[in-house]
Amino acid sequence: MIKNKWKLAFFTLLALIIIALVVLFVMVTSSSEDQAIPTNLNQINGSEVTVKATADDFETLANHFISDATADTQMPMKMFVDKDITLTSKVSVLGATLPVTMDFDPSIDDKGNLILKQTSIAIGRLDIPTQTALKLVKDSGKLPDFITIQPSENQAYINLNAIEVPVSKGTDAHVRATKFDLNNDEIELKVIIPSKE
């Protein structure tokens, strides 16, 4: 009688593991379209001020806006800026919450936004392809509106133009990057304060 109980328990556990692996396989291999890079980017006219910043300055500023944008979500995210950009977060896989670390090489597009080309990614101890890992991040929770993930391109896009920086009551400035040289710790941001009509 006891042998049969152990056999039943073993086969039940084996079945659950097989089902979990099948669900994981379907989840990570199912097709998922890239998020589109915004095309209707704000072209704000007004007074322009150039601000020089260090990697630490940019990290502090970015984390302030990321924290505000993810305050009501289950997906905490943090940015670290040194010789590259690192984003850390968490994803849920089959009920387990796993830490994520993504490293990117940044560049600036013609609109002053950041294109982040992925150089490495780690999700817990899982050994999965880069595109699959990015897809899990994209699908796992609400990212800030100004961050777009494109798994098939192995990249993320930070729409700096969409970030509104309050400068006075009812007036928000917008930001564009004009220089992003992390090797020399030189970052230049153009802050545009809209003209009052």
C-alpha positions in Angstrom: 0.0 0.0 0.0 2.8 2.4 1.0 4.7 1.6 -2.2 1.7 2.5 -4.3 1.3 5.9 -2.6 5.0 6.7 -3.3 4.6 5.6 -6.9 1.5 7.8 -7.3 3.3 10.7 -5.7 6.3 10.2 -7.9 4.3 10.1 -11.1 2.2 13.1 -10.1 5.3 15.1 -9.5 6.8 13.9 -12.8 3.7 14.9 -14.6 3.7 18.4 -13.0 7.3 18.9 -14.0 6.6 17.9 -17.6 3.6 20.2 -17.8 5.7 23.1 -16.3 8.4 22.5 -18.9 5.9 22.4 -21.8 4.3 25.6 -20.6 7.7 27.3 -20.3 8.7 26.1 -23.7 5.5 27.4 -25.3 5.8 30.7 -23.4 9.3 31.5 -24.5 9.0 30.3 -28.1 5.7 31.8 -28.9 6.0 34.7 -31.4 5.9 38.2 -30.0 6.1 41.3 -32.1 8.5 44.0 -31.2 7.2 47.1 -29.6 7.3 49.9 -32.3 9.6 52.8 -31.8 7.4 55.9 -31.5 7.2 57.8 -34.7 5.1 60.7 -33.5 7.9 62.1 -31.3 7.3 65.6 -30.0 9.2 68.3 -31.7 9.1 71.0 -29.1 10.1 74.5 -29.9 11.3 76.9 -27.2 14.3 78.0 -25.3 17.1 75.5 -25.3 19.7 75.0 -22.5 22.6 72.5 -22.8 23.3 70.6 -19.6 26.6 68.7 -19.1 26.3 65.6 -17.0 28.3 62.7 -15.7 27.2 59.0 -15.8 26.2 59.4 -12.1 24.1 62.4 -12.8 22.3 60.7 -15.6 21.8 57.5 -13.5 20.2 59.6 -10.7 17.9 61.4 -13.2 16.9 58.2 -15.0 16.1 56.3 -11.8 13.9 59.2 -10.6 11.7 58.9 -13.8 11.8 55.1 -13.9 10.7 54.9 -10.3 7.8 57.3 -10.9 6.7 55.4 -14.0 6.8 51.9 -12.3 5.5 52.9 -8.9 2.1 51.2 -9.5 3.5 48.1 -11.3 4.8 44.7 -10.2 8.0 45.4 -12.2 10.5 47.4 -10.3 13.3 48.6 -12.6 16.6 50.3 -11.9 19.3 51.7 -14.1 23.1 51.7 -13.5 25.3 53.9 -15.7 29.1 53.3 -15.9 31.0 52.3 -19.1 27.6 50.9 -20.4 24.0 51.0 -19.2 22.7 48.2 -17.0 19.0 47.7 -16.3 17.9 45.4 -13.5 14.4 44.2 -12.9 12.4 41.0 -12.1 10.3 38.6 -14.3 7.8 36.0 -13.3 8.3 32.6 -14.9 5.8 29.8 -13.9 5.0 31.5 -10.6 8.7 32.1 -9.7 10.1 35.6 -9.6 13.6 35.8 -11.1 16.1 38.7 -11.1 17.0 40.1 -14.5 20.2 42.0 -15.4 20.6 43.5 -18.9 23.7 45.3 -20.2 23.5 47.7 -23.1 25.8 49.8 -25.3 24.1 53.2 -25.8 24.0 55.4 -28.9 21.9 58.5 -29.9 19.4 58.6 -32.7 18.7 61.6 -34.9 15.9 62.7 -32.5 18.1 62.8 -29.4 16.8 59.5 -28.0 18.8 56.5 -26.8 19.2 53.3 -28.7 20.4 50.6 -26.3 22.1 47.6 -28.1 22.1 44.6 -25.8 25.5 43.1 -24.9 24.4 40.6 -22.3 21.4 39.4 -20.3 20.9 37.1 -17.3 17.6 35.9 -15.9 18.2 34.1 -12.7 20.2 31.0 -13.5 18.3 30.3 -16.7 20.4 29.7 -19.8 18.1 31.1 -22.5 18.7 32.9 -25.8 19.0 36.7 -25.7 15.8 37.3 -27.8 13.8 35.0 -25.5 15.1 36.7 -22.4 14.1 40.2 -23.8 10.7 38.8 -24.8 10.2 37.6 -21.2 11.1 41.1 -19.9 8.8 42.8 -22.4 5.8 40.4 -21.6 6.3 40.2 -17.9 5.0 43.6 -16.7 4.4 47.2 -17.5 7.5 49.0 -18.6 7.7 52.8 -18.4 6.0 54.3 -21.4 9.3 55.8 -22.5 11.1 52.5 -22.7 10.5 50.2 -25.7 11.8 46.7 -26.0 12.6 45.1 -29.4 13.6 41.4 -28.9 14.2 40.7 -32.6 16.7 43.6 -32.8 18.3 42.8 -29.4 17.7 46.3 -28.3 15.8 48.8 -26.2 14.8 52.3 -27.0 14.6 55.1 -24.4 12.4 58.0 -25.7 13.9 60.9 -23.8 11.6 63.3 -25.8 8.6 61.7 -24.0 9.9 62.5 -20.5 8.3 65.6 -19.1 10.5 67.6 -16.7 8.5 70.0 -14.6 10.1 73.5 -14.6 7.3 75.6 -13.3 3.5 75.3 -12.7 1.9 74.0 -15.9 5.2 74.0 -17.8 7.2 70.9 -18.6 10.6 70.8 -20.3 11.6 68.1 -22.7 15.0 66.4 -23.1 17.2 65.4 -26.0 20.7 63.8 -25.8 23.3 65.5 -27.9 26.4 63.6 -26.6 26.6 60.2 -24.8 30.2 59.2 -24.3 30.4 56.9 -21.3 34.0 56.0 -21.9 35.0 59.6 -21.1 32.1 60.2 -18.7 30.7 63.0 -20.9 27.0 63.4 -21.4 25.3 66.4 -22.9 21.5 66.9 -22.7 19.6 69.6 -24.4 16.6 70.8 -22.3 13.9 72.5 -24.3 11.5 74.7 -22.4 8.4 75.3 -24.5 7.5 78.8 -25.6 4.4 80.2 -23.9 1.8 81.1 -26.6 
